[in-house]
Amino acid sequence: PYYVDLNQNLFLQASLHSSDRNLQLFVDTCVASPDPSNFKTGTYELIRSGCIKDPTYSSYYSPQSTTARFAFNAFSFVSRHPAVYLQCQLVVCSYRDYSSRCYQGCVSRFKRSTAS
């Protein structure tokens, strides 16, 4: 466990360990939950499909393309949950492949119209 005070900035870093230096790491989705085995219900989204959902979420520059850095303010779930668990999905792309998911940024998914 990592203990922080409420509203304290929490800095995180994810790194890809590979001999291939032509890769890039992209933070696609990060979800917080009071239950380490359930990230579907009663959760809080920090970032979803590259779209920032929490106003305190920030991404930071990294000199290595295989490292992603980001931060957000620590929070707690209302009710009796002493801990917050974080689950993130990251995408690995070819470096400078501008058609890859890493360069698309925020991807909003829209429902199709049922009108004819």
FENSUL-V525795 format. One record per residue. N is the residue number from 1. RES is the residue in one letter. PSI is psi in whole degrees, 0 to 359 (none if undefined). BURIAL is 1 if it has 24 or more other C-alpha atoms within 12 Angstrom, else 0. Layout:
N|RES|PSI|BURIAL / N|RES|PSI|BURIAL
This chain:
1|P|153|0 / 2|Y|120|0 / 3|Y|130|0 / 4|V|160|0 / 5|D|157|0 / 6|L|142|0 / 7|N|5|0 / 8|Q|140|0 / 9|N|131|0 / 10|L|116|0 / 11|F|132|0 / 12|L|155|1 / 13|Q|135|1 / 14|A|136|1 / 15|S|142|0 / 16|L|122|1 / 17|H|106|0 / 18|S|149|0 / 19|S|345|0 / 20|D|110|0 / 21|R|0|0 / 22|N|37|0 / 23|L|158|1 / 24|Q|145|1 / 25|L|135|1 / 26|F|130|1 / 27|V|112|1 / 28|D|309|1 / 29|T|136|1 / 30|C|126|1 / 31|V|136|1 / 32|A|147|1 / 33|S|149|1 / 34|P|350|1 / 35|D|116|0 / 36|P|347|0 / 37|S|5|0 / 38|N|106|0 / 39|F|27|0 / 40|K|318|0 / 41|T|147|0 / 42|G|32|0 / 43|T|173|1 / 44|Y|125|1 / 45|E|129|1 / 46|L|316|1 / 47|I|138|1 / 48|R|124|1 / 49|S|38|1 / 50|G|358|1 / 51|C|124|1 / 52|I|126|1 / 53|K|334|0 / 54|D|127|0 / 55|P|344|0 / 56|T|354|0 / 57|Y|133|1 / 58|S|143|1 / 59|S|153|1 / 60|Y|150|0 / 61|Y|142|0 / 62|S|136|0 / 63|P|342|0 / 64|Q|131|0 / 65|S|342|1 / 66|T|12|1 / 67|T|132|1 / 68|A|132|1 / 69|R|137|1 / 70|F|167|1 / 71|A|161|1 / 72|F|164|1 / 73|N|135|0 / 74|A|142|1 / 75|F|171|1 / 76|S|153|1 / 77|F|141|0 / 78|V|144|0 / 79|S|195|0 / 80|R|61|0 / 81|H|110|0 / 82|P|349|0 / 83|A|157|0 / 84|V|131|1 / 85|Y|144|1 / 86|L|134|1 / 87|Q|124|1 / 88|C|145|1 / 89|Q|125|0 / 90|L|153|1 / 91|V|138|1 / 92|V|127|1 / 93|C|165|1 / 94|S|135|0 / 95|Y|133|0 / 96|R|24|0 / 97|D|92|0 / 98|Y|351|0 / 99|S|357|0 / 100|S|167|0 / 101|R|328|1 / 102|C|333|1 / 103|Y|358|0 / 104|Q|337|0 / 105|G|223|0 / 106|C|125|0 / 107|V|107|0 / 108|S|132|0 / 109|R|123|0 / 110|F|144|0 / 111|K|147|0 / 112|R|150|0 / 113|S|143|0 / 114|T|357|0 / 115|A|149|0 / 116|S|none|0
